[in-house]
Amino acid sequence: MLITGTAAIISGCDQDSSTPVESGQNSSDPVENKTVDSIATGTILQCFCWDFNTIKESMADIAAAGFTSIQTSPINECLEGENGGMELYGNGKWYYHYQPTDFKIGNYQLGTRDEFKAMCEEADKYGISVLVDVIANHTTPTTEAISQDLIDAGGGSLETLYHEGNANDLNNYSNRLDCTTYKMGGLPDINTERPSFQDYFFEFINDCIECGADGFRYDTAKHIGLPDDPKEDDGFENNFWEKATTSVNNADSLFIYGEVLQGNNDRIKDYISAIGRTTASTYGSKIRSAISNNVLTPGSVSDYWLGDIEPNVVTWVESHDNYINDGTAYNLSNDQIILGWSIITARKDGTPLFFDRPYNSSMDNIWGMNRIGTQGDDIYKDSRVKAVNFFRTAMQGEDEKLVTPGDDTTALIIERGNKGAVIVNTEGDLKIGFEIGLADGTYIDRVDNKTTYTVLNGKLTSDADIPANSVVVLYNEGYKESAEVAEVGVAEDTEFYYENDSIDVKLTCSNTEDAAYSIDGAEPVSFKDGDKLTIKHKNDSDITEIVLTATNSEGAKTYEKLAFTYKQTYEIKKDVKVYFEKPDDWDDEIYAYVYNDYLDENDDWPGVEMEKTSDGKYCYVFTNYFETPYIIFNDGDSADSVQYPEGRGLVVEPDKTYTVE
């Protein structure tokens, strides 16, 4: 996990679910359609920042899209940043759930332990496995928020909870002792070798398993020592991974993998041996490069970049860290992500993980709706994603062959024996008539379920060429027909932030006769495709939550949760002054902490000391132009300090004198 943003440096209405069709009941059964031998042979949907209830209510959609596992964001107790703000980035941050305050299930972003358990029970109905993203290596840097239980488990103090090397920032990744004991990205490094901490942490893991978890992704696994890594002189052993893979409940049946980003001295072969699986970050970068450069030669996408070891890895086109930190979001469109996904998922090896980008996000607006708790973008339900997911299931056990169609290096064929093939085309029309390893016969493209292809004497023919940015999925054996999924949503140009008293939203739906919307948990109201919904700003909250539901012809449920935010915007120019009258019981040194949803005017809490202008009155002068700032007045950062207001800051009004109400 990488962390961005100032905060990180200083330091992914409950309604009844439709009952799924029992496996084997009919040929369109999504559960039967997605049966796999193991988690490893299936596909994982990373439900980035979805809360437990949203995942639960979306389970039918997830199954219908062919995913066999879901991965939650971290479910541990965590730092409550921005006074509980729930934006992905702004008034709230996605990365706070990567800042543990305790290892117990439940946090303000994702939900409670009971809700997690109910989500796992719903997943079981659909045959979907549940993976949990967990953090063992670090805590929040806001150490005053760490629970006493965790401190006690770490030896009784913050000093014993952390490695001795935690006093140092990690800069030299080639030094394994530094890598496994120093502070990474400002996040304090837990002494994961301490037996009392291990006991405490694995109680949390066992509780996850008891609630229904089937496996785990270990965040920052490269920063937890391997058995033969150098150690601090504390008398403990580097045995964390041995215990993680053998001493927890159901250890033999769990799917466990570690986030080991490849680079200097990553020891990935040894981590695969110790944990069972790791990520394959270099392979992801090769896939992104091949797609963005329109070069799909077999040599460019076949090597997993692991050396001479079995590819026991989780593969991806992008992870949440790539999306947020390295520019992937600005360089690859949703269509390009799907092309890359089609390659890694059609292949025999690896376990592909699909990072679901934020809802309504784009290359120009990476945060989209910008809300924690809601589902991500609907691209995970794209017909190409669905088709290649089910293709992977049907092709279990078949060998692979990657070939170029003719001499066109902008396209690739992934053949699985002579049973099936996926064709990925990036640029320009791909001329039909090339050789292919499919058995002779007639095939229907499982993406659109209407285009017919014929293989005769090893050559593929059809009535039309394959257009750019296309995926063609061809197979017969193992294919099962399924009804079209009901679709609900809003128009593509919908704005989720508004300034006036109300906003009009165009609702959309298809493949359904019973689409309905609910506003803030009220009774559902039916709607038709194209109907307009007017959302009005409320006096008691700036957030309006809309839930859209529908069922298809077989009763399979579709669920979508949206959030609309009322937010005024304004500008404050450089040299603008504001004033504050100090209450008599405050200390004489008064500070102004000024920020907006994306950056700070004055760096760290408590802010900048204000200038005293008269008895009890203080002045703050803005040093820069600022958009929509908020201000909090306080008398320092001591244990008995006070602030006004207690929660979100006040709107800035030039020349105003603020008083405590």
C-alpha positions as CSV (number, residue, x, y, z in Angstrom):
1,M,0.0,0.0,0.0
2,L,1.3,3.5,-0.9
3,I,0.0,6.6,0.9
4,T,-0.5,10.0,-0.6
5,G,-1.6,13.3,0.9
6,T,-0.5,15.5,3.7
7,A,-2.5,13.7,6.3
8,A,-0.7,10.4,5.5
9,I,2.7,11.9,5.5
10,I,2.2,13.4,9.0
11,S,1.1,10.3,9.7
12,G,-12.1,-0.1,-1.2
13,C,-31.4,1.4,4.4
14,D,-31.1,-2.4,4.6
15,Q,-33.4,-4.2,2.2
16,D,-34.2,-7.8,1.8
17,S,-32.1,-9.7,-0.7
18,S,-33.7,-11.7,-3.4
19,T,-33.2,-15.4,-2.8
20,P,-30.7,-16.8,-5.4
21,V,-31.7,-19.7,-7.6
22,E,-30.4,-23.0,-6.3
23,S,-27.5,-24.4,-8.1
24,G,-28.5,-26.7,-11.0
25,Q,-32.1,-25.5,-11.1
26,N,-31.9,-24.2,-14.6
27,S,-29.4,-23.5,-17.3
28,S,-29.3,-19.8,-16.5
29,D,-28.3,-20.2,-12.9
30,P,-25.5,-17.8,-12.1
31,V,-24.3,-20.0,-9.2
32,E,-23.8,-23.0,-11.4
33,N,-22.4,-20.9,-14.1
34,K,-19.5,-19.7,-11.9
35,T,-18.5,-22.9,-10.1
36,V,-14.7,-23.2,-9.8
37,D,-12.4,-25.8,-8.2
38,S,-10.8,-23.2,-5.9
39,I,-10.4,-19.5,-5.2
40,A,-7.1,-19.7,-7.1
41,T,-8.8,-20.8,-10.4
42,G,-11.5,-18.1,-10.2
43,T,-11.7,-14.3,-10.3
44,I,-11.6,-11.7,-7.5
45,L,-13.6,-8.4,-7.4
46,Q,-11.8,-5.8,-5.2
47,C,-14.7,-4.0,-3.7
48,F,-12.7,-0.9,-3.0
49,C,-14.3,1.1,-0.2
50,W,-17.7,-0.6,-0.5
51,D,-19.3,-1.1,2.9
52,F,-20.5,-4.5,4.0
53,N,-24.2,-3.8,3.4
54,T,-23.5,-2.6,-0.2
55,I,-21.5,-5.7,-0.9
56,K,-24.2,-7.8,0.5
57,E,-26.9,-6.2,-1.5
58,S,-24.8,-6.3,-4.7
59,M,-24.0,-10.1,-4.4
60,A,-26.4,-11.1,-7.2
61,D,-24.8,-8.5,-9.5
62,I,-21.3,-9.8,-8.6
63,A,-22.3,-13.4,-9.2
64,A,-24.0,-12.5,-12.5
65,A,-20.8,-10.8,-13.6
66,G,-18.9,-14.1,-13.2
67,F,-16.8,-13.2,-10.2
68,T,-16.1,-16.1,-7.8
69,S,-14.6,-14.1,-4.9
70,I,-14.8,-10.6,-3.4
71,Q,-12.1,-8.7,-1.5
72,T,-13.1,-6.2,1.0
73,S,-11.2,-3.1,2.1
74,P,-9.6,-3.4,5.6
75,I,-12.3,-4.2,8.2
76,N,-10.2,-3.4,11.3
77,E,-10.9,-0.5,13.7
78,C,-9.2,2.5,12.2
79,L,-8.4,6.2,12.5
80,E,-11.5,8.3,12.2
81,G,-10.1,11.1,10.0
82,E,-11.8,14.5,9.2
83,N,-14.3,13.8,12.0
84,G,-15.8,10.9,10.2
85,G,-15.9,12.4,6.7
86,M,-16.9,9.9,4.1
87,E,-15.4,11.2,0.9
88,L,-12.8,9.0,-0.8
89,Y,-10.6,12.0,-0.9
90,G,-11.5,15.3,0.6
91,N,-13.7,15.5,3.7
92,G,-12.6,11.9,4.5
93,K,-9.9,9.7,3.0
94,W,-9.9,6.2,1.6
95,Y,-6.6,5.4,3.4
96,Y,-7.8,5.8,6.9
97,H,-8.9,2.2,7.0
98,Y,-5.2,1.3,6.3
99,Q,-4.4,3.1,9.6
100,P,-5.4,0.6,12.3
101,T,-6.2,1.7,15.8
102,D,-7.1,-1.9,16.9
103,F,-7.4,-5.3,15.5
104,K,-11.1,-5.9,15.9
105,I,-13.8,-6.2,13.3
106,G,-15.7,-3.0,12.4
107,N,-15.0,0.6,11.5
108,Y,-17.0,3.7,10.6
109,Q,-16.2,3.4,6.9
110,L,-17.3,-0.1,6.2
111,G,-19.7,-1.2,9.0
112,T,-20.0,-3.4,12.0
113,R,-19.0,-7.0,12.8
114,D,-22.6,-8.1,12.5
115,E,-22.9,-6.5,9.1
116,F,-19.6,-8.2,8.0
117,K,-21.0,-11.6,9.1
118,A,-24.3,-11.0,7.3
119,M,-22.4,-10.1,4.2
120,C,-20.4,-13.4,4.4
121,E,-23.6,-15.3,4.8
122,E,-25.0,-13.7,1.7
123,A,-21.9,-14.5,-0.2
124,D,-22.3,-18.2,0.8
125,K,-25.7,-18.3,-0.8
126,Y,-24.1,-17.4,-4.2
127,G,-21.0,-19.6,-3.8
128,I,-18.8,-16.5,-3.6
129,S,-15.7,-16.5,-1.4
130,V,-14.8,-13.6,0.9
131,L,-11.2,-12.3,1.1
132,V,-10.3,-9.6,3.6
133,D,-7.5,-7.1,3.2
134,V,-5.6,-7.0,6.5
135,I,-2.8,-4.9,7.9
136,A,-0.4,-6.5,10.4
137,N,2.7,-4.3,9.8
138,H,1.7,-0.9,11.0
139,T,-0.7,1.3,12.9
140,T,-2.0,4.8,12.4
141,P,0.6,7.5,13.0
142,T,-2.0,9.2,15.2
143,T,-0.8,7.1,18.1
144,E,-3.1,8.7,20.7
145,A,-6.0,7.0,18.9
146,I,-4.5,3.5,19.4
147,S,-6.5,1.3,21.7
148,Q,-5.1,0.3,25.1
149,D,-5.8,-3.4,24.3
150,L,-3.5,-3.2,21.3
151,I,-0.8,-1.4,23.3
152,D,-1.0,-4.0,26.0
153,A,-0.8,-6.8,23.4
154,G,2.3,-5.1,22.1
155,G,4.1,-5.2,25.4
156,G,2.4,-2.5,27.4
157,S,3.7,0.7,25.7
158,L,4.0,2.3,22.3
159,E,7.8,1.7,22.4
160,T,7.3,-2.0,22.8
161,L,4.5,-2.3,20.3
162,Y,6.9,-1.0,17.6
163,H,10.3,-2.1,16.4
164,E,13.3,-0.3,17.8
165,G,14.0,0.7,14.2
166,N,10.6,2.5,14.1
167,A,12.4,5.7,15.1
168,N,13.9,5.8,11.5
169,D,12.2,6.4,8.2
170,L,12.7,3.7,5.6
171,N,14.8,5.0,2.7
172,N,17.0,2.0,1.8
173,Y,14.9,-0.9,0.5
174,S,18.0,-2.9,-0.3
175,N,18.7,-3.3,3.5
176,R,16.3,-6.0,4.7
177,L,16.6,-5.1,8.3
178,D,15.6,-1.5,7.4
179,C,12.8,-2.8,5.2
180,T,11.3,-4.9,7.9
181,T,11.7,-2.7,11.0
182,Y,11.8,0.9,9.9
183,K,8.9,3.3,9.6
184,M,7.4,3.2,6.0
185,G,5.6,6.2,4.6
186,G,5.2,7.7,8.1
187,L,3.4,4.6,9.4
188,P,4.8,3.2,12.7
189,D,6.2,-0.3,12.2
190,I,4.7,-3.0,14.6
191,N,7.0,-5.6,16.0
192,T,5.2,-8.5,14.3
193,E,7.6,-11.0,16.0
194,R,6.4,-10.2,19.5
195,P,4.5,-13.4,20.6
196,S,1.8,-11.4,22.6
197,F,1.1,-9.2,19.5
198,Q,0.9,-12.3,17.3
199,D,-1.6,-13.9,19.7
200,Y,-3.7,-10.8,19.7
201,F,-3.6,-10.3,15.9
202,F,-4.4,-13.9,15.1
203,E,-7.4,-13.7,17.4
204,F,-8.6,-11.0,15.0
205,I,-7.9,-13.3,12.0
206,N,-9.8,-16.2,13.6
207,D,-12.7,-13.9,14.3
208,C,-12.8,-13.0,10.6
209,I,-12.8,-16.7,9.8
210,E,-15.5,-17.4,12.3
211,C,-17.6,-14.7,10.6
212,G,-17.1,-16.3,7.2
213,A,-13.8,-15.0,5.7
214,D,-12.2,-17.5,3.3
215,G,-8.8,-15.8,2.9
216,F,-6.7,-12.8,3.3
217,R,-4.6,-10.3,1.5
218,Y,-1.7,-9.1,3.7
219,D,-0.9,-5.4,3.1
220,T,2.7,-4.4,3.0
221,A,3.8,-8.0,3.4
222,K,7.3,-7.2,2.1
223,H,7.9,-5.3,5.4
224,I,7.3,-8.3,7.6
225,G,10.4,-10.4,7.9
226,L,11.1,-13.8,6.4
227,P,12.5,-16.6,8.7
228,D,16.1,-15.9,7.6
229,D,15.9,-12.1,7.5
230,P,18.1,-10.2,9.9
231,K,16.5,-9.4,13.3
232,E,16.6,-6.8,16.0
233,D,18.2,-8.1,19.2
234,D,14.9,-8.6,21.0
235,G,14.9,-12.3,21.6
236,F,12.0,-13.0,19.2
237,E,11.9,-15.0,16.0
238,N,10.9,-14.1,12.5
239,N,8.0,-16.6,12.6
240,F,5.0,-14.4,11.7
241,W,4.4,-16.0,8.3
242,E,4.7,-19.5,9.7
243,K,1.9,-18.7,12.2
244,A,-0.2,-16.8,9.6
245,T,-0.3,-19.9,7.4
246,T,-0.4,-22.7,9.9
247,S,-1.8,-21.7,13.3
248,V,-5.0,-20.0,12.4
249,N,-8.3,-21.8,12.0
250,N,-9.0,-23.6,8.7
251,A,-5.4,-22.8,7.8
252,D,-5.2,-25.5,5.1
253,S,-8.2,-24.2,3.2
254,L,-7.5,-20.5,3.3
255,F,-6.5,-18.4,0.3
256,I,-3.7,-16.2,1.5
257,Y,-1.5,-13.8,-0.5
258,G,0.8,-11.0,0.4
259,E,1.3,-7.6,-1.2
260,V,5.0,-7.8,-2.2
261,L,5.7,-5.0,-4.7
262,Q,8.6,-6.0,-6.8
263,G,11.8,-4.0,-6.8
264,N,15.1,-3.8,-5.0
265,N,15.7,-6.9,-2.9
266,D,12.0,-7.9,-2.8
267,R,12.7,-11.7,-2.2
268,I,9.5,-12.5,-4.0
269,K,10.4,-16.2,-4.5
270,D,10.9,-16.6,-0.8
271,Y,7.6,-14.7,0.0
272,I,5.7,-17.0,-2.3
273,S,7.3,-19.9,-0.5
274,A,6.5,-18.5,2.9
275,I,2.9,-17.2,2.3
276,G,1.7,-19.3,-0.6
277,R,1.0,-16.4,-3.0
278,T,2.0,-12.8,-3.6
279,T,1.0,-10.0,-5.9
280,A,2.6,-9.7,-9.3
281,S,3.2,-6.0,-9.6
282,T,5.8,-6.1,-12.4
283,Y,3.4,-8.2,-14.6
284,G,0.7,-5.6,-14.1
285,S,3.0,-2.8,-15.3
286,K,3.8,-4.9,-18.4
287,I,0.1,-5.4,-19.2
288,R,-0.6,-1.7,-18.8
289,S,2.3,-0.8,-21.0
290,A,1.2,-3.3,-23.7
291,I,-2.3,-2.0,-23.7
292,S,-1.4,1.7,-23.7
293,N,1.2,1.2,-26.5
294,N,-1.0,-1.1,-28.6
295,V,1.7,-3.8,-28.7
296,L,0.3,-7.2,-27.8
297,T,3.0,-9.5,-28.9
298,P,3.0,-12.8,-26.9
299,G,6.5,-11.9,-25.5
300,S,5.1,-8.6,-24.1
301,V,2.4,-10.1,-22.0
302,S,3.3,-13.8,-21.3
303,D,6.2,-13.5,-18.8
304,Y,5.0,-13.2,-15.2
305,W,8.4,-11.7,-14.2
306,L,8.9,-14.2,-11.4
307,G,12.0,-16.0,-12.6
308,D,12.0,-19.8,-12.5
309,I,9.1,-20.3,-10.1
310,E,5.5,-21.3,-10.4
311,P,3.2,-18.3,-11.0
312,N,1.4,-18.6,-7.6
313,V,0.4,-14.9,-7.8
314,V,-2.6,-12.6,-7.8
315,T,-2.5,-10.7,-11.0
316,W,-4.1,-7.4,-11.9
317,V,-4.2,-4.7,-14.6
318,E,-4.1,-2.1,-11.8
319,S,-4.4,-2.0,-8.0
320,H,-5.8,0.7,-5.9
321,D,-2.3,2.0,-5.3
322,N,-1.6,2.1,-9.1
323,Y,-4.9,3.9,-9.7
324,I,-4.3,6.6,-7.1
325,N,-0.5,7.0,-7.0
326,D,1.3,6.3,-10.3
327,G,-0.9,8.0,-12.9
328,T,-2.7,4.9,-14.2
329,A,-6.0,6.6,-13.7
330,Y,-5.0,9.4,-16.0
331,N,-3.4,7.2,-18.6
332,L,-5.7,4.3,-19.1
333,S,-9.4,4.5,-19.9
334,N,-12.0,2.0,-18.6
335,D,-12.0,0.3,-22.0
336,Q,-8.3,-0.2,-21.8
337,I,-8.6,-1.6,-18.3
338,I,-11.1,-4.1,-19.7
339,L,-8.8,-5.1,-22.5
340,G,-6.0,-5.8,-20.1
341,W,-8.4,-7.7,-17.8
342,S,-9.4,-9.9,-20.7
343,I,-5.8,-10.9,-21.2
344,I,-5.0,-11.8,-17.7
345,T,-8.3,-13.6,-17.0
346,A,-8.3,-15.7,-20.2
347,R,-4.9,-17.1,-19.2
348,K,-4.4,-20.3,-17.4
349,D,-2.2,-19.2,-14.4
350,G,-2.5,-16.5,-11.8
351,T,-5.6,-15.4,-9.9
352,P,-6.9,-12.2,-11.5
353,L,-8.1,-9.4,-9.3
354,F,-10.3,-6.6,-10.8
355,F,-9.9,-3.3,-9.0
356,D,-13.3,-1.6,-9.3
357,R,-12.7,2.1,-9.9
358,P,-14.8,4.7,-8.0
359,Y,-18.3,5.2,-9.3
360,N,-18.7,7.6,-12.2
361,S,-14.9,8.2,-12.3
362,S,-13.0,9.2,-15.4
363,M,-9.6,10.1,-16.6
364,D,-10.5,13.7,-15.8
365,N,-12.1,13.0,-12.4
366,I,-10.5,10.0,-10.7
367,W,-12.7,10.2,-7.6
368,G,-16.0,10.3,-9.5
369,M,-18.9,10.3,-7.0
370,N,-16.3,10.5,-4.3
371,R,-18.1,8.5,-1.6
372,I,-16.9,5.7,0.7
373,G,-19.5,3.0,1.3
374,T,-21.1,2.9,-2.1
375,Q,-20.3,0.5,-4.9
376,G,-17.7,1.2,-7.5
377,D,-18.2,1.9,-11.1
378,D,-20.4,-0.4,-13.2
379,I,-17.5,-1.5,-15.4
380,Y,-17.2,-4.6,-13.3
381,K,-20.5,-5.7,-14.9
382,D,-19.5,-4.9,-18.4
383,S,-20.4,-7.6,-20.9
384,R,-16.7,-8.1,-21.9
385,V,-15.8,-8.6,-18.2
386,K,-18.6,-11.0,-17.6
387,A,-17.9,-13.0,-20.8
388,V,-14.2,-13.5,-20.0
389,N,-14.9,-14.3,-16.3
390,F,-17.2,-17.2,-17.3
391,F,-14.7,-18.2,-20.0
392,R,-12.1,-18.6,-17.4
393,T,-14.4,-20.9,-15.3
394,A,-15.2,-23.0,-18.4
395,M,-11.6,-23.4,-19.4
396,Q,-10.3,-24.9,-16.1
397,G,-7.6,-27.4,-16.8
398,E,-7.0,-26.4,-20.4
399,D,-3.5,-25.4,-21.5
400,E,-2.9,-21.9,-22.9
401,K,-1.2,-20.6,-26.0
402,L,-0.7,-16.9,-26.7
403,V,-0.5,-16.0,-30.4
404,T,-0.7,-13.0,-32.7
405,P,-3.4,-13.0,-35.4
406,G,-1.4,-13.0,-38.6
407,D,1.1,-10.2,-38.4
408,D,-1.1,-7.8,-36.5
409,T,0.8,-7.0,-33.2
410,T,-2.0,-4.8,-32.0
411,A,-4.1,-7.8,-31.2
412,L,-3.7,-11.0,-29.3
413,I,-5.4,-14.5,-29.2
414,I,-5.4,-16.4,-25.9
415,E,-6.1,-20.0,-26.8
416,R,-7.1,-22.6,-24.2
417,G,-6.5,-26.0,-25.8
418,N,-8.7,-26.2,-28.8
419,K,-11.8,-25.6,-26.6
420,G,-11.9,-21.8,-26.4
421,A,-10.2,-18.6,-27.4
422,V,-10.3,-14.9,-26.4
423,I,-9.3,-12.3,-29.0
424,V,-8.2,-8.8,-27.7
425,N,-7.9,-6.1,-30.3
426,T,-6.6,-2.6,-29.3
427,E,-6.2,-0.5,-32.4
428,G,-8.0,-0.5,-35.8
429,D,-10.2,-3.1,-37.4
430,L,-8.7,-6.7,-37.1
431,K,-9.1,-8.5,-40.4
432,I,-10.8,-11.8,-40.2
433,G,-9.3,-14.9,-41.9
434,F,-6.3,-15.6,-39.6
435,E,-5.3,-18.9,-38.2
436,I,-6.7,-20.0,-34.8
437,G,-6.3,-23.1,-32.6
438,L,-10.0,-23.7,-32.1
439,A,-11.6,-26.9,-33.2
440,D,-13.6,-26.5,-36.4
441,G,-17.1,-25.5,-35.8
442,T,-19.5,-22.5,-35.3
443,Y,-19.1,-20.2,-32.4
444,I,-21.1,-17.3,-31.0
445,D,-19.3,-14.4,-29.5
446,R,-20.2,-14.6,-25.8
447,V,-19.7,-10.9,-25.4
448,D,-22.7,-9.8,-27.5
449,N,-24.3,-13.3,-27.8
450,K,-25.2,-12.7,-31.5
451,T,-22.1,-12.4,-33.7
452,T,-21.3,-15.7,-35.3
453,Y,-17.8,-17.0,-36.1
454,T,-16.8,-20.1,-38.1
455,V,-13.6,-22.1,-37.8
456,L,-12.8,-24.2,-40.9
457,N,-9.5,-25.9,-41.4
458,G,-7.9,-23.8,-38.6
459,K,-9.0,-20.4,-39.9
460,L,-11.5,-18.0,-38.4
461,T,-14.2,-16.4,-40.6
462,S,-17.1,-14.1,-40.0
463,D,-19.3,-11.6,-41.7
464,A,-17.4,-8.6,-40.2
465,D,-14.0,-7.7,-39.0
466,I,-13.3,-7.2,-35.3
467,P,-13.4,-3.4,-34.4
468,A,-10.9,-1.6,-32.2
469,N,-11.1,-1.8,-28.4
470,S,-12.9,-5.1,-28.8
471,V,-12.9,-8.4,-26.9
472,V,-14.3,-11.5,-28.6
473,V,-14.9,-14.6,-26.4
474,L,-15.4,-17.9,-28.3
475,Y,-16.3,-21.3,-26.7
476,N,-19.2,-23.7,-26.7
477,E,-18.5,-26.5,-24.2
478,G,-19.2,-25.2,-20.7
479,Y,-21.3,-22.2,-21.8
480,K,-24.6,-21.7,-20.0
481,E,-27.2,-19.2,-21.1
482,S,-28.3,-16.6,-18.6
483,A,-30.9,-13.9,-18.7
484,E,-29.8,-10.3,-19.2
485,V,-29.0,-8.6,-15.9
486,A,-31.3,-5.7,-14.9
487,E,-29.6,-2.4,-15.1
488,V,-30.3,0.7,-13.1
489,G,-28.3,4.0,-12.8
490,V,-28.2,7.6,-13.7
491,A,-27.3,9.5,-16.9
492,E,-23.5,9.5,-17.7
493,D,-23.3,13.3,-17.3
494,T,-24.8,13.3,-13.8
495,E,-23.1,15.6,-11.2
496,F,-23.0,14.3,-7.7
497,Y,-22.1,17.7,-6.1
498,Y,-24.5,20.6,-6.3
499,E,-24.6,24.2,-4.9
500,N,-28.2,25.3,-5.4
501,D,-31.2,24.2,-3.3
502,S,-31.9,21.2,-5.5
503,I,-30.5,19.1,-8.4
504,D,-32.4,17.2,-11.1
505,V,-31.2,13.6,-11.8
506,K,-32.1,11.5,-14.8
507,L,-32.7,7.9,-13.9
508,T,-32.0,5.0,-16.3
509,C,-33.0,1.3,-16.3
510,S,-33.1,-1.6,-18.8
511,N,-33.9,-5.3,-18.8
512,T,-36.5,-4.8,-16.0
513,E,-40.1,-4.0,-15.3
514,D,-39.8,-3.1,-11.6
515,A,-37.1,-0.4,-11.2
516,A,-37.5,1.6,-8.1
517,Y,-35.7,4.3,-6.1
518,S,-35.5,5.1,-2.4
519,I,-34.4,8.4,-0.9
520,D,-32.6,8.2,2.4
521,G,-34.3,4.9,3.3
522,A,-37.9,6.0,2.5
523,E,-40.4,3.6,0.8
524,P,-39.3,2.7,-2.8
525,V,-40.9,4.5,-5.7
526,S,-41.2,3.0,-9.1
527,F,-39.5,4.7,-12.1
528,K,-39.1,4.2,-15.8
529,D,-36.1,4.8,-18.0
530,G,-35.5,8.5,-18.4
531,D,-37.6,9.6,-15.5
532,K,-36.3,12.7,-13.6
533,L,-35.8,12.8,-9.9
534,T,-35.4,16.1,-8.0
535,I,-33.1,16.0,-5.0
536,K,-33.5,18.8,-2.5
537,H,-31.0,20.0,0.0
538,K,-31.9,19.1,3.6
539,N,-31.4,21.3,6.6
540,D,-30.0,18.5,8.7
541,S,-27.6,16.9,6.3
542,D,-25.6,17.8,3.1
543,I,-25.7,14.1,1.9
544,T,-28.7,12.6,0.2
545,E,-28.5,8.8,-0.4
546,I,-30.4,7.2,-3.3
547,V,-30.8,3.4,-3.6
548,L,-31.8,2.0,-7.0
549,T,-33.1,-1.5,-7.3
550,A,-34.6,-3.8,-10.0
551,T,-34.9,-7.4,-10.9
552,N,-34.5,-9.2,-14.2
553,S,-36.9,-11.7,-15.8
554,E,-35.7,-14.4,-13.5
555,G,-35.9,-12.4,-10.3
556,A,-32.2,-11.7,-9.9
557,K,-31.7,-8.5,-8.1
558,T,-29.6,-5.5,-9.1
559,Y,-28.7,-2.9,-6.5
560,E,-27.0,0.5,-6.7
561,K,-26.4,3.1,-4.0
562,L,-25.6,6.7,-4.9
563,A,-24.8,9.7,-2.8
564,F,-25.4,13.4,-3.7
565,T,-23.6,16.1,-1.8
566,Y,-24.6,19.7,-1.3
567,K,-21.4,21.8,-1.2
568,Q,-21.1,25.5,-1.5
569,T,-17.9,26.8,-3.2
570,Y,-16.4,30.2,-2.8
571,E,-13.0,31.9,-3.1
572,I,-10.8,33.6,-0.6
573,K,-8.1,35.9,-1.9
574,K,-4.6,36.4,-0.4
575,D,-4.4,38.9,2.4
576,V,-8.0,38.4,3.5
577,K,-8.4,38.8,7.3
578,V,-10.7,37.1,9.8
579,Y,-10.9,37.7,13.5
580,F,-11.7,35.6,16.6
581,E,-12.8,36.6,20.1
582,K,-11.2,34.3,22.6
583,P,-13.4,32.9,25.4
584,D,-12.1,33.8,28.9
585,D,-11.3,30.2,29.8
586,W,-9.0,29.7,26.7
587,D,-5.2,30.1,26.8
588,D,-3.8,33.3,25.4
589,E,-2.1,31.7,22.5
590,I,-4.7,31.2,19.8
591,Y,-4.2,29.3,16.5
592,A,-6.1,29.1,13.2
593,Y,-6.1,25.8,11.4
594,V,-7.2,26.5,7.8
595,Y,-7.8,23.8,5.2
596,N,-10.1,22.7,2.4
597,D,-11.0,19.2,1.3
598,Y,-7.8,18.7,-0.7
599,L,-4.9,20.6,1.0
600,D,-3.9,22.6,4.0
601,E,-3.2,26.3,4.1
602,N,-1.0,26.0,7.1
603,D,0.4,22.5,7.2
604,D,0.0,20.8,10.6
605,W,-2.3,21.0,13.5
606,P,-2.9,23.3,15.4
607,G,-2.2,25.6,12.6
608,V,-0.7,29.1,12.7
609,E,-0.6,31.3,15.8
610,M,-3.0,34.3,15.3
611,E,-1.9,37.9,16.0
612,K,-3.4,39.5,19.0
613,T,-5.0,42.8,17.9
614,S,-6.8,43.9,21.1
615,D,-7.9,42.5,24.4
616,G,-9.4,39.1,23.6
617,K,-9.4,39.6,19.8
618,Y,-7.1,37.8,17.4
619,C,-6.4,38.1,13.6
620,Y,-5.5,35.6,10.9
621,V,-4.3,36.7,7.5
622,F,-4.5,34.4,4.5
623,T,-1.2,33.9,2.8
624,N,-2.5,32.5,-0.5
625,Y,-5.6,32.4,-2.7
626,F,-7.8,29.6,-1.4
627,E,-10.9,27.8,-2.8
628,T,-13.6,26.9,-0.3
629,P,-11.5,27.0,2.9
630,Y,-12.7,26.1,6.4
631,I,-11.2,27.4,9.6
632,I,-10.9,25.9,13.1
633,F,-9.8,28.1,16.1
634,N,-7.9,26.5,19.0
635,D,-5.5,27.2,21.8
636,G,-2.8,24.6,20.9
637,D,-2.2,20.9,20.9
638,S,-1.9,20.2,24.6
639,A,-3.9,17.5,26.3
640,D,-6.4,20.1,27.7
641,S,-6.6,22.3,24.6
642,V,-10.0,23.3,23.2
643,Q,-11.1,24.2,19.7
644,Y,-14.1,25.8,17.9
645,P,-15.9,24.3,16.3
646,E,-15.5,20.7,17.5
647,G,-16.2,19.1,14.1
648,R,-15.9,20.4,10.6
649,G,-14.4,23.9,10.2
650,L,-16.4,27.1,9.7
651,V,-17.0,28.7,6.3
652,V,-14.6,31.6,5.9
653,E,-16.2,35.1,5.6
654,P,-13.8,38.0,4.9
655,D,-13.4,40.5,7.8
656,K,-15.8,38.5,10.0
657,T,-15.2,38.3,13.8
658,Y,-16.0,34.8,15.0
659,T,-17.3,34.1,18.5
660,V,-17.9,30.8,20.2
661,E,-21.6,30.0,20.2
